Amino acid sequence: MSNSLFQGKFNPFRQALLILGASITFMLLEFLFRQMHLFNPDPLFAWSIATASLLFFAIFNSVLSLRADSFSKYWSQSMYSYLGMAFLNSLAAWMFSSISLNDAGSYKSIYVVISIGFLVFLSIVNFIKKIVQFAEKEEWNHPRQRRK
């Protein structure tokens, strides 16, 4: 029996909490290193971490949605998880960098692009899943014969 990541079913809330925890951990480490003068990162580094974690969530949540029993339930949980994660990531990035999203330059646009991309990813995966389900149910009484 394989213990592949894509074999199990994952709750979107758990996914968001794990990724949010990792994101805040990286932000905290960056903040501590900056306070100890070990290195001097970009002031918007916390926003980079926040957007990267949102993209990470968007991709993996979309792929893991293939294993969901009820896509509509998974979809709503994913939306709430994403919104909560986007808000808490923004709050953490603001707290660690002291720069708001409006003052963070292009990160506001990146947030919008990743959010739209998340919706597109989920829609594409759902569409592919529907096509595969239709193909599995279709009866093939007369397969097309190949010419030799």
C-alpha positions in Angstrom: 0.0 0.0 0.0 1.4 3.3 -1.0 1.6 6.3 1.3 1.5 8.9 -1.5 0.5 12.4 -0.7 -2.2 12.2 -3.4 -3.7 9.0 -2.1 -5.5 10.4 0.9 -8.2 12.9 1.4 -7.2 16.2 2.9 -9.4 18.8 4.6 -8.9 22.3 3.0 -8.9 23.8 6.5 -6.0 21.6 7.6 -4.1 22.4 4.4 -4.6 26.1 5.1 -3.5 25.8 8.7 -0.4 23.8 7.8 0.7 26.3 5.1 -0.2 29.3 7.2 1.8 27.9 10.1 4.8 27.4 7.8 4.4 30.9 6.4 4.3 32.5 9.8 7.3 30.5 10.9 9.3 31.8 8.0 8.2 35.3 8.6 9.1 35.0 12.3 12.6 33.6 11.4 13.2 36.4 8.9 12.1 38.9 11.6 14.5 37.4 14.2 17.4 37.3 11.8 16.8 40.9 10.9 16.7 41.9 14.6 19.9 40.0 15.2 21.5 41.7 12.2 22.4 38.4 10.6 21.3 39.6 7.2 19.3 42.5 5.9 16.5 41.2 3.6 14.2 43.2 1.5 11.6 45.1 3.6 8.9 43.3 1.7 10.2 39.8 2.3 7.3 39.0 4.5 4.9 39.8 1.7 7.0 37.5 -0.6 6.4 34.7 1.9 2.7 35.5 2.1 2.2 35.4 -1.6 4.3 32.3 -2.1 2.3 30.4 0.5 -1.0 31.5 -1.1 0.3 30.2 -4.5 1.4 27.0 -2.8 -2.0 26.5 -1.3 -3.8 27.3 -4.5 -1.8 24.7 -6.5 -1.9 21.9 -4.0 -5.5 22.5 -2.9 -6.6 22.3 -6.5 -4.6 19.0 -7.2 -5.9 17.5 -3.9 -9.5 18.3 -4.9 -9.3 15.4 -7.3 -9.7 13.1 -4.3 -12.7 14.9 -2.8 -16.0 12.9 -2.6 -18.2 16.0 -2.9 -16.7 18.7 -5.0 -19.3 21.3 -4.0 -18.5 20.8 -0.3 -14.7 20.8 -1.0 -15.1 24.0 -3.1 -16.9 25.9 -0.3 -14.3 24.7 2.3 -11.5 25.7 0.0 -12.9 29.2 -0.6 -13.3 29.8 3.2 -9.9 28.4 3.8 -8.3 30.5 1.1 -10.0 33.7 2.3 -9.0 33.1 5.9 -5.5 32.2 4.9 -5.2 35.3 2.7 -6.4 37.5 5.5 -4.2 36.0 8.2 -1.2 35.9 5.9 -1.7 39.6 5.1 -2.1 40.4 8.8 1.1 38.5 9.6 3.1 40.1 6.8 1.9 43.5 7.9 2.9 42.8 11.5 6.3 41.5 10.6 7.2 44.1 7.9 5.2 47.1 9.2 4.1 47.7 5.6 0.5 47.5 4.6 -0.6 45.7 1.4 -1.5 49.0 -0.2 2.1 50.2 0.3 3.7 46.9 -0.7 4.0 47.8 -4.4 3.0 45.0 -6.8 2.1 42.5 -4.1 -1.5 43.8 -4.1 -1.7 42.9 -7.8 0.0 39.5 -7.1 -2.7 38.8 -4.5 -5.4 39.5 -7.0 -3.7 37.3 -9.7 -3.2 34.4 -7.3 -6.8 34.6 -6.1 -8.1 34.5 -9.7 -5.7 31.8 -10.5 -6.9 29.7 -7.6 -10.5 29.9 -8.9 -9.3 28.9 -12.4 -7.2 26.0 -11.0 -10.1 24.7 -9.1 -12.5 25.1 -12.0 -10.1 23.3 -14.4 -9.6 20.4 -12.0 -13.3 20.1 -11.5 -13.9 20.1 -15.3 -11.3 17.4 -15.9 -12.8 15.3 -13.1 -16.2 15.6 -14.7 -14.9 14.6 -18.1 -13.1 11.5 -16.6 -16.3 10.5 -14.7 -18.3 10.8 -17.9 -15.8 8.7 -19.8 -15.8 6.0 -17.1 -19.7 5.8 -17.2 -20.0 5.8 -21.0 -20.7 2.4 -22.5 -18.5 1.6 -25.5 -20.6 -1.0 -27.4 -18.9 -0.4 -30.7 -15.3 0.8 -30.4 -13.8 2.4 -33.4 -11.9 -0.2 -35.4 -8.4 0.7 -36.5 -7.2 0.2 -40.0 -4.1 -1.9 -40.4 
